Amino acid sequence: MKHNRFPLPEAIRLAVALLLLLAVGRAAPVPAQGGLSDEYEIRAAMVFNLPKFIQWPAWKMNGMHPVFELCELGTDPVTAILENFFRGKTIFEKPVSIRRLSQEEDASSCHLLYVTGSERKPFERISSDLRNKGVLCVGAEDWILTSGGEVSLPVIDNRVHIQIQITNAQKGGWTVSSKLLQLANIIH
């Protein structure tokens, strides 16, 4: 009997790869041949899968928030990939809405805010306003953790690492899966 094999969409393939990564080790290697595009895809896949390992405060997930809002502060190659990954998806049975923020926009309705490396100053201006608003702030650079964010995904020794500022996460009301905590570098 012959079986037809259908290729998995790129987002699903990367999501499966991330889950395997989480099962195997602490960091995703950035292949030397693929260069930066692989780094961006790995980072985007990690952001895409974060909601599977983080529980938002119950009040942020209630009916007053009918969509899961992914927000982006700045643009970079990761944001384009994120938009492709999240478009048309649901998270916690809520349709995903994608919003690119201007530096002046209010981000308090966001569930997940991805901050690009070029937006440090704007993020530092708004980060204190986001405390206790249920906005998980994620970025590629280490500075996001010292500026009020919860998750950074820096490249260290040619691998994308997951770093969690656990104090910020706890203050924000998130419950981080023990599976993710075992794999992440915990920052206090």
PAZAPA-4460 file (N, C-alpha, C; in steps of 0.05 Angstrom, whole numbers, plus 32768, in hexadecimal, padded with zeros to 4 digits):
% residues 188
    n_x    n_y    n_z   ca_x   ca_y   ca_z    c_x    c_y    c_z   seq   type   mol
   8011   7FE9   8000   8000   8000   8000   8012   8019   8000     1      M     A
   800C   802B   7FEF   801C   8043   7FEC   800F   805A   7FFD     2      K     A
   8020   8067   800C   8016   807E   801C   8020   8098   8010     3      H     A
   800E   80AA   800D   8016   80C5   8005   8021   80D4   801C     4      N     A
   8038   80E1   8018   8043   80F1   802D   8040   810E   8026     5      R     A
   8033   811C   8038   802F   8139   8033   8044   8148   8043     6      F     A
   8052   815B   8037   8066   816A   8046   8058   817C   805A     7      P     A
   8064   817D   8072   8059   818E   8087   805F   81AB   8081     8      L     A
   804C   81BD   8087   8052   81D9   8084   806B   81E1   8094     9      P     A
   8078   81F5   808B   8091   81FE   8098   808D   8203   80B6    10      E     A
   8078   8211   80BE   8074   8218   80DA   8071   81FE   80EB    11      A     A
   8062   81EB   80E1   805F   81D2   80F0   807A   81C3   80F2    12      I     A
   8089   81C3   80DC   80A3   81B6   80DC   80B5   81C3   80F1    13      R     A
   80B5   81DD   80F1   80C6   81EB   8105   80BC   81E7   8121    14      L     A
   80A1   81E6   8125   8096   81E2   813F   809E   81C6   814A    15      A     A
   809D   81B2   8139   80A5   8197   8140   80C3   8197   8147    16      V     A
   80D3   81A6   8136   80EF   81A7   813C   80F5   81B4   8157    17      A     A
   80E5   81C9   815D   80EA   81D6   8177   80E2   81C3   818E    18      L     A
   80CC   81B5   818B   80C5   81A2   81A0   80DA   818C   81A4    19      L     A
   80E5   8183   818E   80FC   8170   8190   8114   817D   819D    20      L     A
   8119   8196   8196   812E   81A5   81A2   812A   81A7   81C0    21      L     A
   8112   81AD   81C9   810D   81AF   81E5   8110   8194   81F3    22      L     A
   810A   817F   81E5   810E   8164   81F1   812B   815C   81F3    23      A     A
   813C   8167   81E1   8157   815E   81DF   816B   816F   81ED    24      V     A
   8168   8189   81EC   817D   819A   81F7   8175   81B5   81FF    25      G     A
   8189   81C5   8206   8184   81E0   8211   8184   81F6   81FC    26      R     A
   818F   81F1   81E5   8192   8206   81D1   8190   81FA   81B5    27      A     A
   8187   820A   81A2   8185   8202   8187   819E   820B   8178    28      A     A
   81AC   81F9   816A   81C3   8201   815B   81BB   8212   8144    29      P     A
   81CC   8226   813E   81C9   8236   8126   81DC   822A   8112    30      V     A
   81D1   821C   80FD   81E3   820F   80EA   81F5   8223   80DC    31      P     A
   820E   821B   80D9   8222   822C   80CC   821A   8232   80AF    32      A     A
   8211   821E   80A1   820A   8222   8084   81F2   8234   8081    33      Q     A
   81DE   8232   8092   81C6   8242   808F   81C9   825F   8096    34      G     A
   81DB   8265   80A7   81E0   8281   80AE   81C9   828D   80BE    35      G     A
   81C5   82A7   80BA   81B2   82B6   80C9   8195   82AE   80C5    36      L     A
   818E   82A5   80AD   8172   829E   80A8   816A   8286   80BA    37      S     A
   817C   8274   80BF   8176   825E   80D1   8173   8268   80EE    38      D     A
   8184   827B   80F6   8181   8287   8111   8166   8293   8114    39      E     A
   815D   82A2   8100   8143   82B0   8101   812C   829C   8102    40      Y     A
   812E   8287   80F2   8119   8272   80F2   8118   8263   810D    41      E     A
   812F   825D   8118   8130   8250   8132   8124   8262   8148    42      I     A
   812C   827B   8148   8122   828E   815C   8104   8291   8158    43      R     A
   80FA   8294   8140   80DD   8296   813B   80CE   827D   8145    44      A     A
   80D9   8266   813F   80CD   824D   8148   80CB   824C   8166    45      A     A
   80E0   8255   8174   80E0   8256   8191   80CA   8268   819B    46      M     A
   80C8   8280   8190   80B3   8293   8198   8097   8287   8193    47      V     A
   8094   827A   817B   807B   826E   8174   8072   8258   8188    48      F     A
   8086   824A   8193   807F   8234   81A5   807F   823D   81C3    49      N     A
   8087   8255   81C9   8087   825D   81E5   806B   825A   81F3    50      L     A
   8055   8262   81E6   803B   825F   81F3   8035   8243   81FC    51      P     A
   8041   822F   81F0   803C   8213   81F9   8048   820D   8214    52      K     A
   805B   821E   821C   806A   8218   8235   8066   822E   824A    53      F     A
   8055   8241   8245   8050   8257   8257   8032   825A   825B    54      I     A
   802A   825C   8274   800E   8261   827B   800A   827E   8282    55      Q     A
   7FF9   828C   8273   7FF4   82A8   8278   7FE2   82AA   8291    56      W     A
   7FE2   82C1   829D   7FCF   82C6   82B3   7FB2   82C2   82A9    57      P     A
   7FA2   82B6   82BA   7F86   82AF   82B1   7F77   82C8   82A8    58      A     A
   7F7A   82DE   82B4   7F6B   82F6   82AC   7F73   82FF   8290    59      W     A
   7F8B   82F9   8287   7F93   8301   826C   7F87   82EE   8257    60      K     A
   7F7F   82D7   825F   7F75   82C3   824C   7F56   82C1   824C    61      M     A
   7F49   82D2   825C   7F2C   82D0   825E   7F1E   82DB   8245    62      N     A
   7F04   82DC   8246   7EF4   82E6   822F   7EF8   8303   8229    63      G     A
   7F04   8313   823B   7F09   832F   8235   7F1F   8332   8221    64      M     A
   7F2E   831C   821C   7F44   831C   8209   7F3E   8306   81F4    65      H     A
   7F2D   830C   81E0   7F23   82F7   81CE   7F38   82ED   81BA    66      P     A
   7F4E   82FB   81B6   7F63   82F2   81A4   7F7D   82F1   81B3    67      V     A
   7F8F   82E0   81AA   7FAB   82DF   81B4   7FBA   82F3   81A3    68      F     A
   7FC4   8308   81AF   7FD0   831E   81A0   7FEF   831C   81A1    69      E     A
   7FFA   8316   8189   8017   8317   8185   801E   8333   817C    70      L     A
   8030   8340   818B   8038   835B   8183   8056   835B   817D    71      C     A
   805E   836D   816C   807A   8370   8164   8082   838D   8168    72      E     A
   8098   8391   8176   80A3   83AC   8178   80BC   83AC   8168    73      L     A
   80BB   83B9   8150   80D1   83B9   813D   80CD   83A3   8129    74      G     A
   80DE   83A4   8115   80DE   838F   8100   80FA   8385   80FC    75      T     A
   80FC   836B   80F7   8115   835E   80F0   810D   8344   80E1    76      D     A
   8120   8335   80D9   8119   831C   80CA   8108   8309   80DA    77      P     A
   810A   8309   80F5   80FA   82F7   8105   80DD   82FF   8104    78      V     A
   80D7   8319   8104   80BB   8321   8104   80AB   8317   80EC    79      T     A
   80B8   8317   80D4   80AB   830D   80BC   80A5   82EF   80BF    80      A     A
   80B7   82E0   80CA   80B3   82C3   80CF   809E   82BF   80E3    81      I     A
   809E   82CE   80F9   808A   82CC   810E   806E   82D0   8102    82      L     A
   806B   82E4   80F2   8051   82EA   80E6   8048   82D2   80D5    83      E     A
   8059   82C5   80C7   8052   82AE   80B7   804A   8296   80CA    84      N     A
   8059   8293   80DF   8053   827D   80F2   8038   8281   8100    85      F     A
   8032   8299   8109   801A   829E   8119   8001   82A3   8109    86      F     A
   8004   82AC   80F0   7FED   82B4   80E0   7FDA   829C   80DD    87      R     A
   7FC0   82A1   80E3   7FAC   828D   80E0   7FAB   8277   80F6    88      G     A
   7FBC   827A   810A   7FBD   8266   8120   7FAB   826E   8137    89      K     A
   7FA8   825B   8149   7F9A   8261   8163   7FAD   8258   8179    90      T     A
   7FAC   8267   818E   7FBB   8261   81A7   7FA8   8262   81BE    91      I     A
   7FA7   824D   81CD   7F94   824B   81E3   7F78   824F   81D9    92      F     A
   7F72   8244   81C2   7F58   8245   81B5   7F4F   8262   81AE    93      E     A
   7F63   8274   81AC   7F5D   8290   81A4   7F6B   8294   8189    94      K     A
   7F5E   82A1   8177   7F6C   82A7   815E   7F83   82BB   8163    95      P     A
   7F98   82B8   8154   7FAF   82CA   8157   7FAB   82E3   8147    96      V     A
   7FB0   82FA   8154   7FB0   8313   8146   7FCD   831D   8147    97      S     A
   7FD7   8327   8131   7FF3   8331   812F   7FF2   834F   812C    98      I     A
   8001   835D   813D   8001   837A   813C   801E   8384   813E    99      R     A
   8026   8394   812B   8040   83A1   812C   803C   83BC   8139   100      R     A
   804A   83C0   814F   8046   83D8   815F   8058   83EF   8156   101      L     A
   804E   8407   8157   805F   841E   8155   806A   8423   8171   102      S     A
   807E   8434   8173   808B   8439   818C   8078   8446   81A0   103      Q     A
   8063   8453   8197   8051   8461   81A8   8038   8451   81B0   104      E     A
   8034   843A   81A3   801B   842A   81A7   801B   841C   81C2   105      E     A
   8003   8419   81CD   8000   840B   81E6   8001   83ED   81E0   106      D     A
   8012   83DF   81EF   8016   83C2   81EB   8007   83B1   8200   107      A     A
   7FF7   83BE   8211   7FEC   83AF   8228   7FD8   839A   8220   108      S     A
   7FCD   839B   8208   7FBA   8386   81FF   7FC9   836E   81F4   109      S     A
   7FE2   8370   81EF   7FF2   835A   81E4   7FF5   8343   81F8   110      C     A
   7FF7   832B   81ED   7FFD   8314   81FE   801B   830F   81FC   111      H     A
   8026   8310   81E4   8042   830B   81E0   804D   8322   81CF   112      L     A
   8062   832F   81D9   806F   8345   81CC   808B   833D   81C4   113      L     A
   8091   833B   81AA   80AC   8336   81A0   80B9   8351   819B   114      Y     A
   80D0   8355   81A7   80DF   836E   81A5   80F8   8369   8195   115      V     A
   80FC   8378   8180   8114   8375   816F   812C   8382   817D   116      T     A
   8143   837B   8174   815C   8385   8180   815F   83A3   817E   117      G     A
   8153   83AF   816A   8156   83CC   8165   8143   83DD   8176   118      S     A
   8132   83D1   8186   811D   83DF   8194   8122   83E1   81B2   119      E     A
   813B   83E1   81BB   8141   83E1   81D7   8135   83FA   81E5   120      R     A
   813B   8411   81DB   8131   842A   81E8   8112   842B   81E9   121      K     A
   8104   8426   81D3   80E7   8426   81D5   80DD   8412   81E8   122      P     A
   80E9   83FA   81E9   80E0   83E5   81FC   80E4   83EE   8219   123      F     A
   80FB   83FA   821E   8101   8403   8239   80ED   8418   8242   124      E     A
   80E3   8428   822F   80CF   843D   8236   80B4   8430   823D   125      R     A
   80AD   841A   8231   8092   840E   8236   8092   83F6   8249   126      I     A
   80AA   83EB   824E   80AA   83D2   825E   809D   83D5   8279   127      S     A
   80A1   83EB   8287   8095   83EE   82A2   8077   83EF   82A0   128      S     A
   806C   83FA   8289   804F   83FB   8286   8044   83DF   8280   129      D     A
   8054   83CD   8278   804B   83B2   8271   804B   839F   8289   130      L     A
   8058   83A7   829E   8058   8395   82B6   803B   8391   82BF   131      R     A
   8035   8379   82C7   801A   8372   82D0   8004   8375   82BB   132      N     A
   800B   8375   82A2   7FF7   8377   828C   7FF5   835D   827D   133      K     A
   8004   8349   8285   8002   832F   8278   800F   832E   825C   134      G     A
   8023   8340   8258   8031   8341   823E   804C   8334   8241   135      V     A
   804F   831C   8235   8069   830E   8236   807B   831B   8222   136      L     A
   8092   8326   822B   80A4   8335   821A   80BC   8323   8213   137      C     A
   80C1   831F   81F9   80D5   830D   81EF   80E6   831C   81DB   138      V     A
   8101   8318   81DC   8113   8324   81C9   812B   8313   81C5   139      G     A
   813B   831A   81B1   8152   830B   81AA   816A   8313   81BB   140      A     A
   816A   832A   81C6   8181   8335   81D4   817F   8332   81F2   141      E     A
   8196   832F   81FF   8197   832C   821C   818B   8344   822B   142      D     A
   818D   835C   821F   8184   8374   822D   8166   8373   8233   143      W     A
   8157   8363   8224   813A   8362   8229   8135   8359   8246   144      I     A
   8145   8348   8251   8141   833D   826C   8147   8353   8281   145      L     A
   815A   8364   827C   8160   8379   8290   814E   8391   828C   146      T     A
   813F   8391   8277   812D   83A8   8271   8110   83A2   8277   147      S     A
   810B   838B   8284   80EF   8385   828C   80E3   836D   827D   148      G     A
   80F1   8362   8269   80E6   834C   825B   80E9   8331   8269   149      G     A
   80DD   831D   825E   80DD   8302   826B   80EE   82EE   825D   150      E     A
   80F0   82EF   8242   80FE   82DA   8233   8110   82E7   821E   151      V     A
   8129   82DD   821E   813B   82E5   8208   8145   82CC   81FA   152      S     A
   814B   82CF   81E0   8154   82B9   81CF   816E   82C0   81C1   153      L     A
   8183   82C4   81D0   819C   82CD   81C4   81AB   82B5   81B8   154      P     A
   81BD   82BC   81A5   81CF   82A8   819A   81E9   82A9   81AB   155      V     A
   81EF   8292   81B6   8207   828E   81C6   8215   8275   81BC   156      I     A
   822E   8278   81B5   823E   8261   81AA   822F   8254   8193   157      D     A
   8225   8264   8180   8217   825A   8168   81FE   824A   816E   158      N     A
   81F1   824F   8184   81D8   8242   818B   81C4   8257   8196   159      R     A
   81AB   8254   818E   8196   8266   8199   818F   825A   81B4   160      V     A
   8192   826A   81C9   818C   8262   81E4   8171   826E   81ED   161      H     A
   8165   8261   8201   814D   826C   820D   8155   8276   8229   162      I     A
   8152   828F   822E   8157   829A   8249   813D   82A6   8254   163      Q     A
   8138   829F   826D   811F   82A9   827A   8127   82B8   8293   164      I     A
   811D   82D1   8294   8120   82E1   82AC   8109   82D9   82BE   165      Q     A
   810F   82C7   82D0   80FA   82BA   82E0   80EC   82CD   82F3   166      I     A
   80FA   82E0   82FE   80EE   82F4   8310   80D9   8305   8300   167      T     A
   80E0   830E   82E8   80CD   831D   82D8   80B5   830B   82D1   168      N     A
   80BA   82F2   82CA   80A4   82E0   82C3   8091   82DC   82DB   169      A     A
   809C   82D8   82F2   808B   82D3   830A   807B   82EC   8311   170      Q     A
   8089   8304   830F   807A   831D   8315   8064   8322   8301   171      K     A
   8068   8319   82E8   8054   831C   82D3   803D   8309   82D6   172      G     A
   803F   82F5   82E7   8029   82E2   82EB   802A   82CA   82D9   173      G     A
   8040   82C5   82CB   8042   82AE   82B9   804B   8295   82C9   174      W     A
   8041   827F   82C0   804B   8265   82C9   805A   8259   82B2   175      T     A
   8074   8254   82B6   8085   8249   82A1   8088   822B   82A6   176      V     A
   8083   821C   8291   8085   81FF   8292   80A0   81F6   829D   177      S     A
   80A0   81E2   82AD   80B9   81D7   82B8   80CA   81CC   82A1   178      S     A
   80BD   81C2   828C   80CD   81B8   8275   80DD   81CF   8268   179      K     A
   80D1   81E6   8266   80DF   81FD   825A   80F5   8206   826E   180      L     A
   80EE   8207   8288   8102   8210   829B   811B   81FE   829C   181      L     A
   8117   81E4   8297   812E   81D2   8297   8140   81D8   8280   182      Q     A
   8136   81E2   826A   8146   81E7   8252   8151   8203   8250   183      L     A
   8145   8215   825F   814C   8231   825C   8162   8239   8270   184      A     A
   8170   824E   8269   8182   825B   827C   8171   826D   828D   185      N     A
   8171   8268   82A7   8160   8278   82B9   8170   8290   82C3   186      I     A
   8165   82A8   82BF   8172   82C1   82C8   8161   82CC   82DF   187      I     A
   816F   82D4   82F5   8161   82DF   830C   8166   82FD   830D   188      H     A
***
